[in-house]
Amino acid sequence: GLLWWHADRVTPQRYATGHGEQRTWPLSDSSVLHLNTDSAVTIRYGPAERLVEIDGGQAFFEVAHEPARRFRVLAGGTNIVAVGTQFDVFKDHALTVVTVAVGRVIVSSNDSPHRDVPVSAGEQARVIRGMLPDHAMPVDIQRSIAWLRREFVFDQEPLGVVVAEFNRYGAVPIEIESPSLKALAISGVFAIGDTETFVAFLRTLDGATVETTATRIRVFGRPRTPPKRSETR
């Protein structure tokens, strides 16, 4: 009886990363967990399923196929069920983004209990405030999971969005004070954590002024011409 009690227990295992940190762990079921910056998950192995709860942040899963135990990810009220696949989950407050690189997952929500959304390789589903999309949308997978290569890849994204991504990793926050600069569309490939090179790029923007201190990087001014495409690594 004691042996049965121990075998049936579900022992949680917690994994987490700090600000700017990325880590990879091989799991006991032969799956692989990749965590992005400021992320935390708790995994429970039971006889019927492997359950991953995402407290926040971003995780990429390489799931080992087990016919007897499904692999389920819980991100707030969003459920993702996968069998032998590779997929990314980003959770931030009211938003959960599921991106599939290999295979297929099923996405459901506690707020939409009577339907689910299949997401196949090369597709993405965005669940906003518990509301499922009508269907998954095609995405550029290499761009969506560029963080695994420690890269940002942007294609005509507003500078404000790009800076927000850099601030997920950097020790010194970048602040864009000009609305016109925030809206400026830029494209390029940037290395995660290389704030110095990114600040040098900001200094090349016509009309932009960059001031740096030990506690913040301040960018202000009015752009006069669109920036050239940048690729820094």
PyMOL commands that set and color helices and strands:
alter all, ss='L'
color gray80, all
select helices_A, chain A and resi 2-8+141-144+146-149+159-167+179-183+195-203
alter helices_A, ss='H'
color red, helices_A
select strands_A, chain A and resi 12-16+23-26+32-35+40-45+49-62+70-75+78-82+86-92+95-102+104-109+112-120+123-128+137-138+151-158+174-176+185-191+208-212+217-221+230-231
alter strands_A, ss='S'
color yellow, strands_A
deselect
rebuild
show_as cartoon
